[in-house]
Amino acid sequence: MVGLNQEEGRYRVLLIGIGDNTEEEKSPFCHNLSKTFSIPFLLLKKIVDRCPIILKKNLSLKKAEMLAKTLKSFGATVSVEERRNFPPISLEFQELVPHQLALESSYLRKTQRGTWSVTGRVENISDETLNDIWALIQLFGDLEEFITFEETPLPINPLPAGETSPFKVVFEGDIFIKRISVAFKNSSGQPIPAVDKRKKREWVEVEIKDQDERSPFSAEPESPFLHVEENREEKGKDGEGAAEEPLSLNLEETSAEATFEPSEKVLELPSGVPMENGCQEGEELEKAVEDETIQGFIPTVSDELKEEAEEEKTKEKEEEKTALDDLELDSDKEEVAEASRLEASVFEEATQLLEDISGTTGEAEGEEKAEQRKEEVTKEETIEKGGLPSFSWIEYFREAVETYYQRPRDIFSMWFGECRKEGEFKNSLHALLTILVHSRFDQERQSIKALENTQRVFRLIVQPNLLLDDLPPFEGTPFVSGEVWRDLFHRALPKVQQIGKVILEKNYWNAFDLEQLIQVIPHMGHQNSRIAIQWINELIPDVVEVDFSDTPIIIGEGIYRVASRLGIVDPHFDTYQGRNSMGDIKIQSFTKEAFPQNPVKVEEPMAWMGREEERGGHCFPIQPQCEGCLFEVFCSRLYVHFNPSEKGMRE
């Protein structure tokens, strides 16, 4: 499972800002840091101007805290955050309506005994008291194979409306878990519709312990230069001379050198920062420097930024000069050694991130705060340009989509067309109700079973006050038995008939409004209502006209993967986190550019190409099968060696 070792690289450091982020505060910060670590002033200015920004990720806790404390000593506001590496916990039966429960929280924890526990809280959001509720927890392995399950009754029974109850399930043994699912049911096994109201956070802030002492690299804001002098407590007569000895700094550098004169500013080692050899708070400086190494930030700046910073460095040549000299302690005991090492590539990483944000190539993770800044910049650029750039192959894309719809249609559409030719439908309402009923039956895309149920009842659905005994046996769904599904259909049929009559009151509908109306039908989830309005538009356009011009497509893993490999989105930066995230904006803009009157037209062919091999797709998560793909001729074939959806889609 997931380890909890603090030395693992699961921490990151964010630069939040410099004081109140005024120029009077940012300039001294950049100036002092530039002088201390020989980092181009212009580069630091770019980093500071883009706060909040990620400086370094994949650090151990020790290194992250050392970096954060050092930056804080210069006046920066920083944050250290920890990435949660636990497997995702998904909620089942969300597509069933109306929702009766809301999952408020869920956690996976490991005890000292080695057992794993899944705990959480669930709220009764219905208007009625619920009895005998059970929580069902299922575990899945690396290949999505089912491992085991446990179930437990809610401790609060019955659960009144508006009240919450905790739950807990314990698993024994050393188990490798890839995914966890949570479901709720009653004592007879019938699933209870639930909605996910958890506040999901991938990163959690870690508290940094404050220190009385400053960092060895701290500088006074008023001072344009960093001057240091060793400040030791007197240890008797032997230590008096050493206490007055100045420190000269010498840092090895790969690109340039700068010399600084020592002054009266004080250098103190932070008491809370552990040395690599185990030196801790209270030990003498002489002991610390005998075994340790002091190195500053020696960034490797990209050639582009070097050239860009050259002009700035020339102007300040008199002030900056060359890197610091070797840190030597004039002591009677031993030669110089170096103290605690800080991560040398911190600002190299920041440089790379800046290049990415500025529009050059590179790779960085779009975490919450930095990604928010990047999205704002990109949106501004999009507005300035009047929209996203056109794709040279978009005409070929349109032709491919049109070709897709010339292929043999799905089995329901073919059956529906035959029924209409043979006069099986009594009137327009009968035809519309058949579409609505089949859309509701088609749970989890089980087209064959759904069609079998539709064929058994479509002649009966126009009858008012239909009795349960008049209905034939049903095929079940992955969640309920045929008998239960038959009973649920009988309860839902009056609402289906009512919605059908409301739809026929108008011959022109906006797709969004129509979809919202259809979702009033019990067990008519988002996917079901979407396919319903598409069938209405395709199969009975003479009865109801549907306007799709402002309808967004539903972006799943398959569509995002296809969009990434076509070059519509970059999974490293254009992450999809729901509506109005950067990935969503780019894909929706592309679909509207491709088919302005019906952007939804691209949804089915792109989703089909993104399916797994056993379901007839081509754009597999890794190493796609391009031969025979609808977009084979013009596809850019990007990101074929990893799964773009896994990288770019966030919960």
N, C-alpha and C positions, 0 to 999 in steps of 0.2 A: 504494500500500500504506500501511501504517501508518508514520507518521513517528516519528522518535526525538528531536525537538526538545524540549529541557528546558523551554522556555518555554510548551509546550502545557499546557493545564489538565488534567493527568492525575495530579495529586498531591492528597493530602488530609492533614489534620492531626487526630490523635486526642488527646484529653485522657485519659491513662491513670489519673492519680490525683494526689493531693497528699501527698507523703511516704509515710507509712504509713496515710494516709486517716483519721487521728484528728481529732476535733473541734478539738483544740488546734492542729493544723496547717492544717486547712481554713478556720477562721475568720479567721486573719490573712491568708491568701492572698486570700480574698474581700474582706476589708476593704481591703487595700492596692490591689487591682485596682479596687475600687469607687471609691476616692478618686482614683486616678490617671486613670481613664477615664470617670468619672461614670456607671458602670453600676449599676443598682439592686442593692443587696446581696442582696436576696431572690432576684433572678434568678440571680446568680452562685452562690448557695447551691444552687439547684435544679440548675444545671449540674454543680457539683462532686459533689453527692449521687448523680448518675446516671452517674458514671464507671464504665467507659470509655465515651466518647461522641465522636461526630464533631463537631468545631467548624466545619470548613470543608472543602469539596471543590472539585474543578475548579480548582485553583490551579496556577500555574507553580512550578517548583522553587525559584526565588528567593523568591517570596512565602511559600511554605510554610515554608522554612527561617527566614525572618525572623520569622514568627509563632511558630514553635516555639521559637526562641531567646529571644524576648521572654517567653513564658510560662514557660520554664525559669528565667529570671532571677528570677521571683517564687516559685520553689520547686516548680513543677509538673513532673510526669513526662509527657512528650509523645512522640508517635511520628509520623513523616512516612512515608507509604506511597505507592508508585507503582502505578498501575493498568496492568496488562498489556493493551495494545490489539491484540495479535496475533490473527489469526483462530483460531477453535477447531480443534483437531486431534482428529478422532474415530477410533475403532477399529472396523474392520469384522469381520464373522463372529463376533461375540460370542455370537450365538444358537445357534451350532453347539456341540455337546458330544461327547465330553469335551474340555475346554480343554487344549491342549498348550503354549501359549505365554502369557506374561504381559508386557504392555507396562509397563515400569517408569518410563519417562520419554520425553518428546518435546519438542523445541524448534524454533522457527522463528527463524532469524537472517539478517541482511542483511550481506554483506561490503562492504568498501570499494570493491570493483569493481562493486558494484551487483547481484550475483547473490544469490539466496535459497537457503538450505540448510535442509533438515529433518533433524535428527539425533535419535537416541534410543537406548534400550537395551531389549533384550527377553530374557526368561529362559525357559529350557526347564523347564516345571513338570510335564512328563510323567515317566513312569518309564523312558522309553527314550531312546536317543540319536537325535537328529533330523538328517537329512541334506538337503543342498541346499535350504536355506531362503532364500527371497527376500523382500525388503520391497518392497511396491508402494505408491507415494505418488501420490494423485490430487488435482488442484486444481480447485476450483469457483469460479465467478464470482458476481457480485452477485445474479443471478437464478437461482442454483443450477445454472447451465449448466456442463457439463464443459469444462474448458480444456485440460488436458494431464496427462500422467502420466510418471513415471520409476520404474524398478525397479532394484534392486541386490541382489546376493547378500550374505548375512551373511558378514563376514570370518572368523568362526570356523566351520569346517565340517569334520567334523560337530560339532554342538553337544551336548555331553553333558548328561545329566539334571542339573538343579539349577544349571547354569552360565548365564551371561549373555553376550550379544554386542552390541556397538554396531552402528549402521548410520547411513549418511549418504547423502542424495540432494541434488543441486545442480540448480537451475533457473536458466536464463539468461533475460535480457530483463526489461523493465519490465512486470510482471504485476499486475493488481488481483485480489487473492484474497479471497474471502468465507469459504471453508471448505476444510479439508484433511482427507483421509481416509487412514488407514494400514491396510494389510492385509498378511497374510503368506500365502505359498503355497509349494508345492514346485516343483521344476523342471519338472514336467509341467503346472503350472497349477492343481492342486487346492488349494482354500483350506485353511488350517490354522486350526482353532478357537483363538481367543485371548481372554484376559480382560484388562480394563483395571485395572491396579493403580497408576496414576499418582496422585500427591498433587497435586491441582489447587489452585492458589491464584490468585485474581484480583488480589490486592493483595500487594505485596512491600515490606517495610520498607526505607527509605532511611536510611543512616547520616548523622547530622548532625555536622558537624565542630565539635569543642569549641573554645571561645575563652577566652583568658586574661582578656579584658576583659568587663565586664558589659554588658547592654543599656542603652541610654539611658533606659529606663523602669524599671530595676531598683530594688528597694526592699528595705531590711533587714526581715526578718520581725518583729523586735522593734518596729519603728516603726509606729505606727498611721497615720501620715501620710507622704506622699511629699514630701520636701524635697530640693531639688537645688541644687548649686552647681557652677559650671564649674571643672574641674580641668585646667589646662594645664601642660605643662612649660615652664620658663622658657627663652625664646629670646633671651637677652641683655637688655640694658637696655630695649629697646623693648617686650619682652614682659612685664616684671615687673609693670607696672600692670595689664595685662589679665588676668594670672593670678589676681589677687585679686578680680576683678569677679564679683559674684553673678549668677546667671541667674534671671530671673522667667519663669514659664510662663504662657502664654495660649493656650488651645485654643478654637477656634470650636465652638459646640455648637448643636444645633437645638432642644433642649427645655428645658434648664435651665443655670444657671451656678453655678459654685462657685469660691471664691477660696482660695488657699493662700499662706501666708507662706514665704519661702525660709529654709532652715536650713543645717546644715553637711554634709549628705549629699552625696556626690560624684556628679557626672554625667559619664560617660565614653562616648564613642562606640565601638561594637564595631568592632574592627579588621578583622574578617572579612566584614562586611556591605557589599557594594558599593553605592555611591550611583548614582542614575539618570544622573548626568552622568559616571560613570566614576571617581569618587574612590574610592581604595582605601586599604588599610592603610598607615600611616606618614605620610599627608598631614596637614597642620595643620587644626585645627578651623576656623580662619578661612576657609580655602579651601573646606572642605566646606559651610559655612553660606552662602557667597556665592551658590551656585547651587541649593541644595536646599531642601526643604520638610519641616518636621516637623509631622506630624499624629498625633494619638492615635486611639484607638479611639472613634469616635462612633457608637454603635449606634442604630438606629431600633427601639425596643422597641414591640411590639404594644400596642394599647390595653388588651387584657385584662391583660397582665402589668404595664403601667403602673399600672392600678388596683390590682392585687394587691400591687404593691410600694409603693404610696403610703403605706400605714400604716407600713411599715418605714422609709421615707425620712423620715417625720415624726418618728419616734422619734430618728433620728440627725441631725436637722436641724442641731443645733449643731455636729456634727462634720464633716458633709459639705459644707454650704454650697453654693456654686455652682461651675460649671466653671472650669478653670484659665485664667489670663490668657495673652495672646499671649507666646510665647517671644521675648524681646528680649535681644540681647547689647549691652551698653553698650561699644561699640568705637569707636575713633577712625576706623575705615576706612569702613564702610558701614552702611546700615540692616540691619535684621534680615532674615534669610531663613529658610526652613524646611528641615529635614533629611529623611532618607529616609522615604518614605511607607509605612505599613503598611496592610493591607487594612481599610478602615473598616467593612465589613459583616460582620466575622467573628462577632461575637456576635449580630448580627441573624440570621445563619444558625443559630447555636446556639439562639436564641430560638425560631425556627420549628421546629427539631427537638424542642425541649422540648414545644412545644404538641402536636406529633404524638404523642410518647410519652405525654403526659398524656391523650390521647384526643380532641383537637380536630383540625380539618381542617388539611391541609397536605401537602407532598410532600417526602420525603427518601429517600435510598437506604439500604436496610437492609444495611449492610456488616457484615462478620463480627462485630466486637466490639460495636458499638452495637446491631446487630440481635439479638445474643444477649441483651443486657440488656432490650430491648423485648419479646422473646419471653417472658422470665422474668416480667416484669410482667404481660403479657397472660395467661399461664397462671395466675398467682396470682389475677387478677381472675376468670378462668373458673371456678376452683375455688370462689371465694367466692360466685359467682352460681349455682353448682350446674350449670354447663354453659353452652353457647353460647345466645344468645337465639333464640327461635323466629322463623320467618319467616311473615309474615301470609299469604303466597301458597303455603305449603307444600302445602295440600290441592289446589290447582290443579296443582302440580308432580306430585303423586302421580297425579292423573287423567291428566296428559299422558304419564307413563311407562307407565301401564296401556294407554293408547290406542296407544302405540308397539308394544306387544307383541300388539295385536290385528291389526296389519297383516300382509300376507303374509310368511311367514318366509323365512329364507335358503334358497338352493337345496339345500344339503345336508339341512337339516331336512325340507324337503318331500319330497325323494327318499327319505330314511330312513323317513319316515312311510308312504310308498307301499310300500316294501319290506316293512315290518312288517305291513301290511294283507294283502299278498299272500303272506305266509309265506316270504319269501326267507331269513330267518335261521333257522338250525337250532335255536338255543337262546339263552339269555341271554348266554352267553359270546361267541357269534358276533356278537350285536348290540353288545356292549360293545367287542369287538375292532375292529369296523367304525368305531366312534366314535374310538377311540384312533388307528387307522391314518389316518383322514381328518384328525384334528387334527394329526398329524405331517406329513402331506402339505401342509397349508395354510400354507406359508412365505410371509411378506410379503403375506398376505391375497389370494393368488391362488386364489380360490375355484373358478373354472371348471376350471383345470388340476388342482387338487387333487381335485375331484370326478371328473374323467376318470380319474385314477390309481386312485381308490378303487373306481370302478365296474369297473375292469379286474381288480382283485385280491381284492375282498371275498369272493368264493366260495372263494378258495384259502387265506385267512389262518388257517383253523382246522386246516389240515393240518400235522402234525408233520414235521420234517425236509424241508421244501420245498426243492427244488433251484433254483438260479439259472436254469437253462435252462427251468424251468417257468413263469417269470414273463414276462408280455408286455412290450413296450416301454413306457417311461415318458415322460411329459412332464417336462421339466427345470424347474429353479427359476432365479431370477435369479443364483444363484451357481454352480450345477453343471449339467452336461449331463444329459440324460435317461438316458444309459447309466450315468453315475456314480451318479445318484440311485437307479436300479434296484439297483445293487450295494449301496449303503448300506442300502436297505430290506431286502434279503435278509439282511444282517448283523444288522439291528435286530429283525427279526421274532421270533426266539426270546425276546428280552427283552419285546417287546410281549405275547406270549402268556403269559409268566410273570407280568407285572404284572396282566394281566387276571384271571388265576386268583386272585391275592392279593386283588384288589378284591372279588371275589365271595365271599370268605370272610366278609365282613361285609356286612350290609345297611344299615348306618348309618355315615357317615363325616363327620368334620369337614373342611370344605373345605380348610383349610390342610394338614392331614395328607395328604389325598388328592392335592392338587396337588404336594406334595413327592415323593410316591411316583411319580406319573406322570412327573416330570422325570428319573427314573432312565433312562427310555427314551432312547436316542441320538437327537439332533437334536430333542428335545422341549423347546423353550425355554419361557420364562416365559409368553409370549403363547399359545403352543400349549397348554400345560397348563391355562391359565385357560379357554380356549374349550372344552377337553375336559370339564372338570368342569361347565361350564354346560350343555353338550349332554347329559351324563349326567343331570343334574338335570331337564332339560326333556323329553328323549326317552325315557328309561327310568326314570321315578321309581318304578315298581313293582318294579324290580330293585335299585336302589341309591338310598338317601335321603342327600342331602348337606345339611349344616348350614352355612349361609353367614353366620350371625349375627355372627361375629367376624372376617369376612373383609374386609380393606381393598380398595378399588378400586385399579386401576392408573391413576395420574394422568399423562396425556400432555398435549401442548400443547393439543389440542382440548378436553379436559375442563377444563383450567385456564382456558382462554379463556372457555368457556361459564360456568364458575363465577364468573369475574370480572364478566362482564356481567350476570349475575343478581344480583350483590351479595353473594355468599357469601364472597368474598375480595377484598381490596384489593391489586392487584399492586404498589403502591408499598411496602407494609409486610409483607403476608402472603406472603413469598417461599416458593417450593417448592424445597427443597434435599434432597429425599429424605425418608425416614421421620422422623417427629417434628419436622419443620420446621413453622413456623407455618402455611404454606399447606396442608401435608398434614393437620395437626390440624383445621383448620377445615373442609376439604372432607370428610374422613372423618367428622367429627362430624355434618355436615349429612346425609350419605348414611344414617347410622345413625338419625338422627331421622326421615328420610323413610320408610325401610323398615327397621325394627329387625330383622326376621327375615331380611332378604336385602338388605343395603346394595349388593351387587354389581349389583342390578337396575338401578341408575341408570347404570352404566358404559357400556353399549352405546348407549342413546339420547343421552346427553350427548356421547360421543365422535363419534357420527354427526352431530349438529348442528354439531360443531366441525370437521368436515372441510372441505377446499377445495371450490370450486364444481364442479370437474370430477368430484368423487367424491360429489356429491349433498348436500353440507353447506349450511349457512346462515350459521354464525357465522365469517365469514372473518376473517383477521388484521386487516384494516382495512376499514371501511365494510361491515358485515355485511348480508346480505339477510334482513331480519326477516320479510318476508312468506312465509308457509308454514312458518315455523319451529315446531317442536313447543312451544316456550315463548313464542311470540309474544305471547299475551294478557297475561301477567303479568311479562314480563322487564323489568328496570329499564333496559336498554340503556345500560349504563355503559361508558366507555372505548372508544367506537366509533371514535375518530380515531387510535388507535395499537393495536399488538398487545400485549394484556396478557401473553401468554405470553412474549414476548421480554423484557418488563420484569421479570416476576415469577418466572420459572423460571431457577434457577441450576444450574450443573454441580456 
